[in-house]
Structure formats: structure tokens, C-alpha cells
Amino acid sequence: MIKTDITIRSEEQTDPIDDYLECVTYCSVENLAEGNDCQTICMERHLKGNYF
């Protein structure tokens, strides 16, 4: 039972880099100015607390 609980918890945790990359995929490729803003928002939201 304990092993199952640990397995479920580890599956629920996601890597911040994966979250950042997923976020960036929603950024607009067509408009570079907005794309840079979007990338900055993703970086601040997903990476700033962990890596910067």
C-alpha cells in the first residue's frame, strides 16, 4: 500500500522544464514580438522559482 501511494505521488509531480516546454508550445510562432512575451511569461511561471 505504501509503495502504491509513493508511485501515485511521483506520477503527479511534473518536471518544471516539461511544464515550460508545454507552455511554450501554445505561444504564437507567427508573431515574434508576442512570442517572446509568451516565452517570458512561461519562463516566469514555470522556471523562475526553480532555476533562477
Biopython code that builds the backbone (N, CA, C, O; Angstrom):
import numpy as np
from Bio.PDB.StructureBuilder import StructureBuilder

atoms = [
    (1, "MET", "N", (0.826, -1.200, 0.000)),
    (1, "MET", "CA", (0.000, 0.000, 0.000)),
    (1, "MET", "C", (0.861, 1.250, 0.000)),
    (1, "MET", "O", (0.566, 2.197, -0.730)),
    (2, "ILE", "N", (1.898, 1.277, 0.786)),
    (2, "ILE", "CA", (2.767, 2.456, 0.831)),
    (2, "ILE", "C", (3.462, 2.653, -0.513)),
    (2, "ILE", "O", (3.571, 3.781, -0.993)),
    (3, "LYS", "N", (3.926, 1.579, -1.114)),
    (3, "LYS", "CA", (4.603, 1.678, -2.403)),
    (3, "LYS", "C", (3.670, 2.252, -3.462)),
    (3, "LYS", "O", (4.098, 3.074, -4.272)),
    (4, "THR", "N", (2.436, 1.847, -3.473)),
    (4, "THR", "CA", (1.461, 2.361, -4.430)),
    (4, "THR", "C", (1.237, 3.845, -4.227)),
    (4, "THR", "O", (1.133, 4.594, -5.198)),
    (5, "ASP", "N", (1.160, 4.280, -2.981)),
    (5, "ASP", "CA", (0.957, 5.688, -2.672)),
    (5, "ASP", "C", (2.142, 6.519, -3.166)),
    (5, "ASP", "O", (1.947, 7.605, -3.713)),
    (6, "ILE", "N", (3.344, 6.029, -2.984)),
    (6, "ILE", "CA", (4.533, 6.741, -3.452)),
    (6, "ILE", "C", (4.543, 6.812, -4.968)),
    (6, "ILE", "O", (4.896, 7.846, -5.535)),
    (7, "THR", "N", (4.166, 5.747, -5.624)),
    (7, "THR", "CA", (4.123, 5.722, -7.083)),
    (7, "THR", "C", (3.128, 6.741, -7.606)),
    (7, "THR", "O", (3.426, 7.443, -8.573)),
    (8, "ILE", "N", (1.981, 6.841, -7.009)),
    (8, "ILE", "CA", (0.964, 7.802, -7.434)),
    (8, "ILE", "C", (1.472, 9.218, -7.241)),
    (8, "ILE", "O", (1.275, 10.058, -8.119)),
    (9, "ARG", "N", (2.109, 9.507, -6.136)),
    (9, "ARG", "CA", (2.635, 10.855, -5.892)),
    (9, "ARG", "C", (3.713, 11.222, -6.896)),
    (9, "ARG", "O", (3.734, 12.353, -7.381)),
    (10, "SER", "N", (4.604, 10.303, -7.221)),
    (10, "SER", "CA", (5.667, 10.619, -8.171)),
    (10, "SER", "C", (5.110, 10.857, -9.568)),
    (10, "SER", "O", (5.670, 11.657, -10.318)),
    (11, "GLU", "N", (4.028, 10.187, -9.935)),
    (11, "GLU", "CA", (3.411, 10.408, -11.237)),
    (11, "GLU", "C", (2.706, 11.750, -11.302)),
    (11, "GLU", "O", (2.613, 12.341, -12.378)),
    (12, "GLU", "N", (2.213, 12.240, -10.192)),
    (12, "GLU", "CA", (1.508, 13.508, -10.166)),
    (12, "GLU", "C", (2.467, 14.686, -10.286)),
    (12, "GLU", "O", (2.080, 15.735, -10.801)),
    (13, "GLN", "N", (3.695, 14.544, -9.827)),
    (13, "GLN", "CA", (4.669, 15.610, -9.902)),
    (13, "GLN", "C", (5.212, 15.696, -11.319)),
    (13, "GLN", "O", (5.573, 14.685, -11.921)),
    (14, "THR", "N", (5.265, 16.908, -11.841)),
    (14, "THR", "CA", (5.789, 17.094, -13.177)),
    (14, "THR", "C", (7.066, 17.915, -13.112)),
    (14, "THR", "O", (7.284, 18.676, -12.169)),
    (15, "ASP", "N", (7.884, 17.754, -14.102)),
    (15, "ASP", "CA", (9.131, 18.482, -14.187)),
    (15, "ASP", "C", (8.838, 19.908, -14.651)),
    (15, "ASP", "O", (8.103, 20.090, -15.622)),
    (16, "PRO", "N", (9.385, 20.912, -13.992)),
    (16, "PRO", "CA", (9.133, 22.298, -14.409)),
    (16, "PRO", "C", (9.559, 22.571, -15.849)),
    (16, "PRO", "O", (8.938, 23.384, -16.533)),
    (17, "ILE", "N", (10.602, 21.906, -16.310)),
    (17, "ILE", "CA", (11.043, 22.102, -17.686)),
    (17, "ILE", "C", (9.990, 21.568, -18.659)),
    (17, "ILE", "O", (9.724, 22.185, -19.691)),
    (18, "ASP", "N", (9.397, 20.429, -18.332)),
    (18, "ASP", "CA", (8.325, 19.894, -19.175)),
    (18, "ASP", "C", (7.136, 20.846, -19.202)),
    (18, "ASP", "O", (6.527, 21.056, -20.251)),
    (19, "ASP", "N", (6.806, 21.423, -18.046)),
    (19, "ASP", "CA", (5.705, 22.393, -17.983)),
    (19, "ASP", "C", (6.020, 23.621, -18.826)),
    (19, "ASP", "O", (5.151, 24.137, -19.529)),
    (20, "TYR", "N", (7.270, 24.091, -18.756)),
    (20, "TYR", "CA", (7.689, 25.247, -19.549)),
    (20, "TYR", "C", (7.576, 24.946, -21.039)),
    (20, "TYR", "O", (7.027, 25.748, -21.794)),
    (21, "LEU", "N", (8.090, 23.804, -21.462)),
    (21, "LEU", "CA", (8.046, 23.449, -22.879)),
    (21, "LEU", "C", (6.613, 23.294, -23.379)),
    (21, "LEU", "O", (6.298, 23.675, -24.507)),
    (22, "GLU", "N", (5.754, 22.739, -22.542)),
    (22, "GLU", "CA", (4.347, 22.621, -22.922)),
    (22, "GLU", "C", (3.721, 24.002, -23.061)),
    (22, "GLU", "O", (2.946, 24.246, -23.986)),
    (23, "CYS", "N", (4.051, 24.894, -22.156)),
    (23, "CYS", "CA", (3.528, 26.260, -22.202)),
    (23, "CYS", "C", (3.989, 26.964, -23.471)),
    (23, "CYS", "O", (3.198, 27.634, -24.134)),
    (24, "VAL", "N", (5.271, 26.813, -23.813)),
    (24, "VAL", "CA", (5.831, 27.484, -24.984)),
    (24, "VAL", "C", (5.179, 26.983, -26.267)),
    (24, "VAL", "O", (5.081, 27.734, -27.238)),
    (25, "THR", "N", (4.737, 25.745, -26.290)),
    (25, "THR", "CA", (4.092, 25.232, -27.498)),
    (25, "THR", "C", (2.798, 25.975, -27.812)),
    (25, "THR", "O", (2.332, 25.940, -28.950)),
    (26, "TYR", "N", (2.216, 26.639, -26.832)),
    (26, "TYR", "CA", (0.998, 27.409, -27.064)),
    (26, "TYR", "C", (1.293, 28.838, -27.505)),
    (26, "TYR", "O", (0.377, 29.578, -27.863)),
    (27, "CYS", "N", (2.570, 29.231, -27.480)),
    (27, "CYS", "CA", (2.939, 30.581, -27.915)),
    (27, "CYS", "C", (2.823, 30.694, -29.431)),
    (27, "CYS", "O", (3.002, 29.714, -30.154)),
    (28, "SER", "N", (2.527, 31.878, -29.891)),
    (28, "SER", "CA", (2.360, 32.123, -31.317)),
    (28, "SER", "C", (3.714, 32.110, -32.020)),
    (28, "SER", "O", (4.644, 32.795, -31.595)),
    (29, "VAL", "N", (3.823, 31.347, -33.073)),
    (29, "VAL", "CA", (5.052, 31.287, -33.862)),
    (29, "VAL", "C", (5.053, 32.413, -34.895)),
    (29, "VAL", "O", (6.117, 32.879, -35.303)),
    (30, "GLU", "N", (3.893, 32.842, -35.310)),
    (30, "GLU", "CA", (3.773, 33.831, -36.375)),
    (30, "GLU", "C", (4.205, 35.225, -35.939)),
    (30, "GLU", "O", (4.827, 35.944, -36.721)),
    (31, "ASN", "N", (3.896, 35.615, -34.735)),
    (31, "ASN", "CA", (4.213, 36.960, -34.265)),
    (31, "ASN", "C", (5.359, 36.877, -33.266)),
    (31, "ASN", "O", (5.156, 36.483, -32.117)),
    (32, "LEU", "N", (6.553, 37.243, -33.694)),
    (32, "LEU", "CA", (7.734, 37.090, -32.847)),
    (32, "LEU", "C", (7.691, 37.972, -31.602)),
    (32, "LEU", "O", (8.138, 37.548, -30.537)),
    (33, "ALA", "N", (7.163, 39.184, -31.717)),
    (33, "ALA", "CA", (7.108, 40.079, -30.554)),
    (33, "ALA", "C", (6.228, 39.474, -29.467)),
    (33, "ALA", "O", (6.620, 39.428, -28.302)),
    (34, "GLU", "N", (5.057, 39.017, -29.841)),
    (34, "GLU", "CA", (4.172, 38.385, -28.868)),
    (34, "GLU", "C", (4.729, 37.046, -28.422)),
    (34, "GLU", "O", (4.547, 36.649, -27.271)),
    (35, "GLY", "N", (5.406, 36.346, -29.321)),
    (35, "GLY", "CA", (6.005, 35.065, -28.978)),
    (35, "GLY", "C", (7.053, 35.205, -27.893)),
    (35, "GLY", "O", (7.139, 34.365, -26.997)),
    (36, "ASN", "N", (7.861, 36.270, -27.965)),
    (36, "ASN", "CA", (8.868, 36.500, -26.937)),
    (36, "ASN", "C", (8.214, 36.803, -25.595)),
    (36, "ASN", "O", (8.674, 36.331, -24.556)),
    (37, "ASP", "N", (7.140, 37.593, -25.616)),
    (37, "ASP", "CA", (6.411, 37.865, -24.386)),
    (37, "ASP", "C", (5.837, 36.585, -23.809)),
    (37, "ASP", "O", (5.876, 36.363, -22.599)),
    (38, "CYS", "N", (5.315, 35.762, -24.667)),
    (38, "CYS", "CA", (4.727, 34.498, -24.233)),
    (38, "CYS", "C", (5.797, 33.601, -23.615)),
    (38, "CYS", "O", (5.569, 32.978, -22.579)),
    (39, "GLN", "N", (6.965, 33.539, -24.255)),
    (39, "GLN", "CA", (8.050, 32.726, -23.724)),
    (39, "GLN", "C", (8.509, 33.229, -22.371)),
    (39, "GLN", "O", (8.823, 32.437, -21.483)),
    (40, "THR", "N", (8.549, 34.554, -22.209)),
    (40, "THR", "CA", (8.940, 35.148, -20.928)),
    (40, "THR", "C", (7.929, 34.799, -19.848)),
    (40, "THR", "O", (8.300, 34.472, -18.720)),
    (41, "ILE", "N", (6.660, 34.870, -20.195)),
    (41, "ILE", "CA", (5.611, 34.519, -19.234)),
    (41, "ILE", "C", (5.739, 33.059, -18.820)),
    (41, "ILE", "O", (5.631, 32.732, -17.638)),
    (42, "CYS", "N", (5.970, 32.182, -19.796)),
    (42, "CYS", "CA", (6.136, 30.757, -19.483)),
    (42, "CYS", "C", (7.346, 30.535, -18.583)),
    (42, "CYS", "O", (7.290, 29.744, -17.642)),
    (43, "MET", "N", (8.450, 31.244, -18.878)),
    (43, "MET", "CA", (9.653, 31.081, -18.077)),
    (43, "MET", "C", (9.408, 31.539, -16.633)),
    (43, "MET", "O", (9.798, 30.857, -15.686)),
    (44, "GLU", "N", (8.768, 32.686, -16.477)),
    (44, "GLU", "CA", (8.498, 33.191, -15.139)),
    (44, "GLU", "C", (7.546, 32.275, -14.380)),
    (44, "GLU", "O", (7.702, 32.068, -13.176)),
    (45, "ARG", "N", (6.575, 31.736, -15.073)),
    (45, "ARG", "CA", (5.566, 30.900, -14.436)),
    (45, "ARG", "C", (6.115, 29.532, -14.030)),
    (45, "ARG", "O", (5.778, 29.025, -12.960)),
    (46, "HIS", "N", (6.949, 28.936, -14.864)),
    (46, "HIS", "CA", (7.339, 27.547, -14.639)),
    (46, "HIS", "C", (8.787, 27.347, -14.188)),
    (46, "HIS", "O", (9.091, 26.351, -13.532)),
    (47, "LEU", "N", (9.679, 28.272, -14.526)),
    (47, "LEU", "CA", (11.097, 28.036, -14.230)),
    (47, "LEU", "C", (11.683, 28.971, -13.182)),
    (47, "LEU", "O", (12.635, 28.598, -12.496)),
    (48, "LYS", "N", (11.146, 30.161, -13.042)),
    (48, "LYS", "CA", (11.761, 31.163, -12.187)),
    (48, "LYS", "C", (11.959, 30.677, -10.754)),
    (48, "LYS", "O", (13.026, 30.894, -10.181)),
    (49, "GLY", "N", (10.989, 30.046, -10.179)),
    (49, "GLY", "CA", (11.097, 29.581, -8.803)),
    (49, "GLY", "C", (12.053, 28.423, -8.622)),
    (49, "GLY", "O", (12.531, 28.183, -7.513)),
    (50, "ASN", "N", (12.340, 27.702, -9.690)),
    (50, "ASN", "CA", (13.173, 26.511, -9.593)),
    (50, "ASN", "C", (14.610, 26.705, -10.069)),
    (50, "ASN", "O", (15.526, 26.059, -9.560)),
    (51, "TYR", "N", (14.809, 27.591, -11.043)),
    (51, "TYR", "CA", (16.126, 27.704, -11.660)),
    (51, "TYR", "C", (16.738, 29.093, -11.616)),
    (51, "TYR", "O", (17.946, 29.227, -11.812)),
    (52, "PHE", "N", (15.952, 30.129, -11.367)),
    (52, "PHE", "CA", (16.505, 31.484, -11.378)),
    (52, "PHE", "C", (16.314, 32.144, -10.048)),
    (52, "PHE", "O", (16.717, 33.293, -9.866)),
]
sb = StructureBuilder()
sb.init_structure("model")
sb.init_model(0)
sb.init_chain("A")
sb.init_seg("    ")
for serial, (resi, resn, name, xyz) in enumerate(atoms, 1):
    if name == "N":
        sb.init_residue(resn, " ", resi, " ")
    sb.init_atom(name, np.array(xyz, "f"), 0.0, 1.0, " ", f" {name:<3s}", serial, name[0])
structure = sb.get_structure()
